[in-house]
Amino acid sequence: MATGKKDIRSLTKDDLRAFFVQQGDKAFRGNQVYEWLWQKSAHTFKDMTNVSKETRQMLEDHFVINHIEVDTMQRSKDGTVKNAVRLHDGLIVESVLIPTATRTTACVSSQVGCSLDCKFCATARLKRMRNLNPDEIYDQVVAIDKESRLYHNRPLSNIVFMGMGEPLMNYNNVIKAIDKITSSEGLGMSAKRITVSTSGIPKMIKKMADDEVKFNLAVSLHSAIDEVRTSIMPFNETFPLADLKEALEYWYVKTKRKISYEYVVWKGINDTQKDIDAFVKFCKYVPCKVNIIEYNPIDDGEFKQASNDALDNYINTLEKNRIVVNVRRSRGKDIDAACGQLANKN
């Protein structure tokens, strides 16, 4: 939408206050507009009902609100909802509402496509078009919160950055979005209910620790043997496990918060005792918990879910070593909304 007007949500509250003073108005008007934009998620200036018509028109003359639109919404038989979200420039990303008995979780995207090259992930097959802006990330959460209230009669409880893209490759915008989501002037959600999942960018994990972020960290690991990990996640050659280990130790020293490892077990790739032993060793470097994730095919059959025996072997060995392990059953598979399946098929 090339209007030449500035997106008003790129302004800070102080910017808005200063703008109104420049227009000969009161600074507090900026506070009112900021509240409409972030707490009330206004899509148009007409929505701002406690602002005069003249002021709304003046805002219309100067600015746009580049809000997202849910282009298509699919509902799974298990209650999962997948949104194809149209951005202001026509590009599409996907986000997912995942319900359980006790919570509803928003899985949000941070990039259009992805800049990494994980072979088992459908999103990686899309070239990275651009990073999402903070407001575009924020809007996904707002849309899913509405769906959670509509379909599950409760507000959104958790957020995971596990949708399209590598969040740490869009670090500044992800952090700005989380600041808005957790702010009392935004959605007011607790940072403890937010998890940022990364494929493992060591210097950015250290930066998060230095920035004293309050959200949780998950690492998409899938192998603790460099050769195996590089074969399925080629960027591991640039960011090898030794560097990742050092960054995670740094994170724990700084934050004292456990790390979650996301781990898929594939037949003939990482299902041997050697793989298990290497993973257990990696888990002992830093306090952690493990999520074993059910694999969701992306059509070509190169990757196949490991046998139940292999999964049981992983689980039993981890538990014997007193490592907390959960098996995450995928939801929304019938609408391609499960982990690794987001690829804008629609």
Residue, then its C-alpha position, 0 to 999 in steps of 0.5 A: m500500500a504505497t501511500g507515502k504516509k508514515d505508519i503511525r505505529s512506528l512512532t513512540k509515545d513521545d513521538l506522538r506527543a511531540f507531533f500533537v504539540q507541533q500541530g498546536d494540540k495538547a501533548f496528552r492527545g498523543n497518549q490517547v492515540y497511543e492507547w488506541l493503537w496498542q491497548k485497543s488495537a484500533h485498525t482505523f482512525k475512525d475507531m478512535t471514538n474519544v478523539s474529535k473528528e477533526t483530529r481523526q481526519m488530521l491523523e488520516d492526512h498524515f499517517v496510515i495504520n498498516h494492520i494485518e488482515v486474516d486472509t483465510m482461517q482454517r479450523s482443525k478437528d482438534g480445535t487448532v486454528k491456522n491463519a494466513v495473514r496478509l500484510h500491508d504489502g500483500l505478502i502472506v505469513e501464517s500463525v496458529l492458535i493451539p488449544t489444550a485443556t489448560r491453555t491456548t497458545a499463539c504460534v507466531s511468525s517473525q519473517v516472511g519465509c526463512s533465512l535458514d535452511c533446515k531440510f525438514c521444515a516447509t518454511a525453509r523452502l520459501k526464500r526469506m522475503r523480509n522481516l516482520n515489523p513489530d506491529e505485524i508480530y503484535d497483530q498476529v497475537v491480537a488476532i489469535d487472542k480474539e479467536s481464543r476468546l471466540y472459540h475457546n471462551r478464554p483469553l490467550s495464555n501463551i505465545v511461542f515464536m515458532g512460526m515462520g522465520e528465525p526470530l533471532m535473525n529479526y532480533n530488534n523487531v521481535i524484542k520491540a514486539i514483545d515489549k509491546i505485548t508485555s507492556s501495561e500500555g499494550l496487551g499486558m501479558s507476562a514475559k514468562r508466558i512467552t518462548v522464543s525458539t531459535s535454531g541456534i545463533p550463538k552471538m544472538i543468544k548471548k545478546m539476549a542474555d546481555d539484554e536481560v530478557k525475561f522471556n523463555l528460550a527454546v533451541s531447535l536442536h535435533s542432534a548433538i553430533d555436528e555431522v548429523r546436525t549439519s546434514i539436516m541443518p546446514f547452517n550448523e557448519t557456520f554455528p557449530l555445537a561447540d559455539l552453541k554450547e558456549a552461548l547456552e552456558y553464557w545464557y544460563v549464567k546470566t539468566k539462571r533460566k532453564i533452556s528447552y530443547e526441541y527435538v524430533v527423532w527421525k528414522g535412520i537419521n538420529d535414532t541410534q544409541k550414539d545419537i541418544d548418548a550425545f544428546v544426553k551429554f549435551c543436556k547436562y551442560v546447562p539445566c534444561k528440559v526436553n520436548i520430543i516433537e512428533y514429526n510432521p511430513i512435508d510431502d517428499g518422504e525424505f524424513k520419516q518419524a522414528s519407531n516407537d522403540a527409538l522414541d521410548n529409548y530416548i525418553n527412558t535414557l533421558e529420564k534415567n539421567r534425570i532430564v525432564v522430558n515431554v512428548r509433544r503430540s502435534r495438533g492441526k496436522d489436517i490443516d498443515a498447521a503443525c510444527g514444520q508445516l507452515a508454508n503458505k500452501n493456501 
